[in-house]
Each structure stands twice: as C-alpha cells, then as structure tokens.
C-alpha cells in the first residue's frame, strides 16, 4: 500500500509562474521537466510524513489550564492558570 | 569567488577567509581558486558556468563535485592540497572519484568564517590531498575556533599529525550494512570497499557489521534541511541573513541581490530547481518540513552515536558508484544533471546532517577509476580516522589493489 501523504505535486504551469516571480523564463518541455523532478523530489517529503519526529520530553502532568474570572485575577495579570 | 556561477563572475572578495589566513601563516602558497559546481549544487562536475571538469584518471569521466576543480587539480598534481566545502558530500565525492584523501571535519572544527554559506547548519569545509600525511597537516593548520563563527561550539582540536604514526591497533570498526547495496549501488564498488575493510583485521582492528535502518532515511532528512535552507539562505540572499550570528559577507549579499535581478536566467538548472522547489515548499508548507528535518537530524545523530558506544569508526562506501562518464553538454537533460547529483550524495549527506567527521580514503581501483571508503567517527575524533587511514596507506599501495 502506498504511504499516505498529502504533499501535492505542482503543475508545470505553477513552475512557470514561480520562475516568473524570480524573473526567470521557464516554459514548455523544460517546465514539465522541472515539474517531474519536483514530483520525484517530493519522495523525501512523503517519507518525512511517515517518520516520527522527536519531541522535547514532557516529564510532569500538564493540562490546558483555564482563563481566570476577574474576581480571581484582580490585577488582570494572568493569561492562564494551571 | 563565483560559487561556480556566472551570476557572480564580477565578484571579488575584499577579505581572506580565516582558514586561508591560517594556511598562509603555516607557510603554504596559494596558487589559485578552483572551479566549483554551480552554487555547489551538484555531484558530478557538469554544472559550473565555465564548463565540464574531467577526471584526471580518465578524461572521459567526471571529476565530480561540487569541489570539482579541487579534486581534479590535486589528483593531477597541479597542487599538493586543496580546501573544499562540503554541505552534502561536495568534498568527499570528488575525493572518492579522483582518488584523494579528503575529510569533512566535525561540524565547527574548521572555521567557516568568510566562506560562502549554503545552509548554515550544514556548512563544513575541509582538506583534500594526495596523501594522508598532507591531509592531516592541512587539517592541523586550519582547525580551531576563530571567535567569528557561531557554528563552532566546544571545539576539541586533536593532534592530527601525531595520529599518523600511532597505528590502527585496537580500533573498533563498524561496517554499516545500509551503506552498501543501495538502489543504484555498483556491486564492484561494494566488493572493493569490503575487501579493503578485511585488511584492517591484519592491522589490529576489530571489524564487525552493524545495521542502522535509519541510514536509508538520512538523505530524506538531509534534503528537508538542504533544499529549503539553500533556497532561502544561499540562492535568495547570498548566504547572508537573519537569525545567525558570526561573520556575514555583506559585499556578497549585495552582489547576490544584484545578480539575481540582473541575470536570473543564467542560473544553472540544478540551482534554479533548488530555488523554485525550496520556494514552493515555503509557500505551500511554510517551513514545516524544514522544521521536521531539523528535529529528525537529532534522532539521526543519536542513532549513529549509539554505534560509537561500542565502536571507534563506522565504515561505508563514500559514494555508491564509480565516476560516471561526462555527459555531452549540448545533449544533457536537466533530469540527468539532477539524478547524477542525487545518487552521489546518498551516503555522504547523512554526516552533514549529523555533523560527525567523515572522510574519503582511496581503497582500490576498478579499471582506471578509484574507489573510496569513508570512515565516520565521534564528534571531534578526527584522530581515529587518521590513525586507521595512515595504517592502511602504509600497509599497501591502493592504486595496486
């Protein structure tokens, strides 16, 4: 089964537009070659979608906290309380 | 300095990089500046704006790159030493294919200050030479902090020339299974590298195979960092930019900005593709893959470090193939340029991501083309690489095996 990934391959026309933003002329077969090479290169990003990135360790229980009512926060200085 | 592109042909730096000053201090003579591949983005010496660079061992084949001029000039004996930059294998690949001793040092060991940056977290610069003795000498002259380069943290300078005579006895070598038999690997290259590794047992080393499946993903992690990083940092802003301290080459920022406006079409296709691809990923995915790549490089480093608990060196083929034939420049597709570059960096790019020191040691010939073995060591343990390489080089003439 092919690995699930949402990374989208651009069209040749999108490559042409992107090049134009840099003042580059890219069209016809060459734009299609660029599109094909981007499609191949996206293999790496599709693979990255499968890999689990490390996270900083969470060692203490944590919740979302809450926004205190004005009575609980007379100085208006709390954003959230835990 | 042109970084291999005609866009920057009128740019002349107004300073010497730290490492050049150190080389001159050590008594060497600078004979010139070698050609490199367009914006350092190649693995096959075919993208420089000045044309193809042949391999001195067989002129029909590529010297490879992107430190292609360095590889060819050292191999041909026009110079004794060269300094190459290496962000994905650019000094180890031409060293392998031209039969040189080359070393990408630990990240930060040799100051990068004043050299054109491709991607700040992948930038490395190191020595290339015809002998391990010359390579160690050049490394010794260049290594150490210069207070200008924030790539340099906790630098530990070794006794590299002293390591030449210490022998290899007692070194533990892990042969990385996943470095061999990769898609596109040349079985003859794998065999030659394994044969060379067998010789290390006679030199008093322990040699065992280890398996690290994540090595196969290293290139993907590297690409996530390199593509967007190079597009944003080098191609869009001349390697000068926000969020980093250290020496910044302001005249190069000016020259790059002018060049990009003046003659954008003259950029080599490989560089254009990196720029447009990187920009596409930024515009549509807003740096999330770059960020994930940066996080995953931490996992990758930990995986190789786990081997270094039991071993001193990891060994694998530097490049999985022999030097390819030079293409016909009038009849070479963008795809061929791109595929050549991609295939050659499969093994070496991993250690730009992790920052471990990684070398090329010539270990034999197939026909008239050299084969290279790469040793990887703990951070700042270049000495072990030099010990193993010097012992091997003393025991046998690699051009005869």
HADDOCK unambig.tbl for C-alpha pairs under 7 A between the chains (distance, minus, plus):
assign (segid A and resid 18 and name CA) (segid B and resid 276 and name CA) 6.55 0.50 0.50
assign (segid A and resid 19 and name CA) (segid B and resid 276 and name CA) 6.65 0.50 0.50
assign (segid A and resid 22 and name CA) (segid B and resid 264 and name CA) 6.97 0.50 0.50
assign (segid A and resid 23 and name CA) (segid B and resid 264 and name CA) 6.22 0.50 0.50
assign (segid A and resid 24 and name CA) (segid B and resid 264 and name CA) 5.64 0.50 0.50
assign (segid A and resid 24 and name CA) (segid B and resid 265 and name CA) 5.07 0.50 0.50
assign (segid A and resid 25 and name CA) (segid B and resid 265 and name CA) 6.56 0.50 0.50
assign (segid A and resid 34 and name CA) (segid B and resid 273 and name CA) 6.69 0.50 0.50
assign (segid A and resid 37 and name CA) (segid B and resid 335 and name CA) 6.80 0.50 0.50
assign (segid A and resid 38 and name CA) (segid B and resid 277 and name CA) 6.50 0.50 0.50
assign (segid A and resid 44 and name CA) (segid B and resid 220 and name CA) 4.58 0.50 0.50
assign (segid A and resid 48 and name CA) (segid B and resid 220 and name CA) 6.97 0.50 0.50
assign (segid A and resid 53 and name CA) (segid B and resid 292 and name CA) 6.43 0.50 0.50
assign (segid A and resid 53 and name CA) (segid B and resid 295 and name CA) 6.06 0.50 0.50
assign (segid A and resid 53 and name CA) (segid B and resid 296 and name CA) 5.44 0.50 0.50
assign (segid A and resid 54 and name CA) (segid B and resid 295 and name CA) 6.32 0.50 0.50
assign (segid A and resid 54 and name CA) (segid B and resid 296 and name CA) 6.63 0.50 0.50
assign (segid A and resid 54 and name CA) (segid B and resid 299 and name CA) 6.77 0.50 0.50
